[in-house]
Amino acid sequence: MVSPADVEAKLQSMFIDAAGTSLRREDLKKAVEVAALLDELARLGRTGTLVDVAAGKSYLGLLAVELLGFEHLVVIERDERRLEDVRRAMGKLTRPAKVDLRLGEVSDASLWPERPGVVMALHACGAASDAVIDAALAREAKWLLLVPCCYGPAIPSWANAQAQAERLGIPHHAEAQKRFLHALVDAERISRLEAAGWETTAVPFVAPTVTPHNLLLRARRLKEPARMAEAAQRRRRLLTA
Ligand SMILES: C[S@@+](CC[C@H](N)C(=O)[O-])C[C@H]1O[C@@H](n2cnc3c(N)ncnc32)[C@H](O)[C@@H]1O
């Protein structure tokens, strides 16, 4: 078990490390999220390359190295300043590891390693979550741990979700629409994974008081033909407005 206290200590020493400063409220919440996902990761075993995508400062990736002993990490992030933060924190790792920093878009296939062991994305904004799924499928990762966030029209399945809401007569009240659209967007993601042969579970990985975006999609590549056929059939229904 990785505890939030373990993560807090590493956030302080690797990412903050300025005398007299302490973790802010949002850092404490981030520690709870990161500890929960590191626990998930620990249960999968330490096989193959770990990819931390839409990584920000790569709390998740670097702490998987530091606290779980992962030996090869690829960090994909489009913001150069964030990657600078990652580079600085890498210097504080106390375990040896190969860490590759890749600047650019999630959708850029050239940034991705072949057949990674685990792809992780914590709060991949909007369409970035969809690009993570597509890349994990294309690169034949073994596992995917994805926490989507930021829902809106940039998401590829958004228009389908809106069409389904109209078809079913979902009231135009903002909250009713939001809940329905978000559920359909996540259902489309799950169905895309399952139709491609990935066994997928969707679970709240922390309490909603820690983050309202607390849905974890946990998927593993199985490629079981009967399940794929059934999932493809359900997917056709989901996408037929
Ligand atoms: C909400 S932050 C989450 C960061 C980190 N995973 C965490 O939870 O601390 C989202 C990060 O994803 C990056 N990002 C968003 N869309 C991206 C894309 N299409 N390609 C690469 N990085 C992206 C942003 O620059 C940002 O650093």
The ligand as an SDF file (V2000), in Angstrom:
LIG
                    3D

 27 29  0  0  0  0  0  0  0  0999 V2000
   -5.1130   18.5960  -15.7510 C   0  0  0  0  0  0  0  0  0  0  0  0
   -3.4150   18.4000  -16.1400 S   0  0  0  0  0  0  0  0  0  0  0  0
   -3.0290   16.8720  -15.3450 C   0  0  0  0  0  0  0  0  0  0  0  0
   -1.5570   16.6940  -15.1100 C   0  0  0  0  0  0  0  0  0  0  0  0
   -1.1650   15.4430  -14.3410 C   0  0  0  0  0  0  0  0  0  0  0  0
   -1.5300   14.2270  -15.0240 N   0  0  0  0  0  0  0  0  0  0  0  0
   -1.7330   15.4780  -12.9580 C   0  0  0  0  0  0  0  0  0  0  0  0
   -2.8110   14.9320  -12.7260 O   0  0  0  0  0  0  0  0  0  0  0  0
   -1.1100   16.0950  -12.0900 O   0  0  0  0  0  0  0  0  0  0  0  0
   -3.4470   17.9550  -17.8300 C   0  0  0  0  0  0  0  0  0  0  0  0
   -2.0890   17.9750  -18.4880 C   0  0  0  0  0  0  0  0  0  0  0  0
   -2.2290   17.3910  -19.7610 O   0  0  0  0  0  0  0  0  0  0  0  0
   -1.5420   18.1560  -20.7200 C   0  0  0  0  0  0  0  0  0  0  0  0
   -2.2510   17.9460  -21.9740 N   0  0  0  0  0  0  0  0  0  0  0  0
   -3.5440   18.2370  -22.2550 C   0  0  0  0  0  0  0  0  0  0  0  0
   -3.8600   17.8820  -23.4940 N   0  0  0  0  0  0  0  0  0  0  0  0
   -2.7460   17.3350  -24.0350 C   0  0  0  0  0  0  0  0  0  0  0  0
   -2.4480   16.7750  -25.3060 C   0  0  0  0  0  0  0  0  0  0  0  0
   -3.3710   16.7350  -26.2540 N   0  0  0  0  0  0  0  0  0  0  0  0
   -1.2020   16.3060  -25.5240 N   0  0  0  0  0  0  0  0  0  0  0  0
   -0.2550   16.3600  -24.5350 C   0  0  0  0  0  0  0  0  0  0  0  0
   -0.4810   16.8730  -23.3170 N   0  0  0  0  0  0  0  0  0  0  0  0
   -1.7150   17.3590  -23.0550 C   0  0  0  0  0  0  0  0  0  0  0  0
   -1.6050   19.5860  -20.2020 C   0  0  0  0  0  0  0  0  0  0  0  0
   -0.5470   20.3840  -20.7050 O   0  0  0  0  0  0  0  0  0  0  0  0
   -1.5380   19.3750  -18.6990 C   0  0  0  0  0  0  0  0  0  0  0  0
   -0.2030   19.4140  -18.2390 O   0  0  0  0  0  0  0  0  0  0  0  0
  1  2  1  0
  2  3  1  0
  2 10  1  0
  3  4  1  0
  4  5  1  0
  5  6  1  0
  5  7  1  0
  7  8  2  0
  7  9  1  0
 10 11  1  0
 11 12  1  0
 11 26  1  0
 12 13  1  0
 13 14  1  0
 13 24  1  0
 14 15  1  0
 14 23  1  0
 15 16  2  0
 16 17  1  0
 17 18  1  0
 17 23  2  0
 18 19  1  0
 18 20  2  0
 20 21  1  0
 21 22  2  0
 22 23  1  0
 24 25  1  0
 24 26  1  0
 26 27  1  0
M  CHG  2   2   1   9  -1
M  END
$$$$
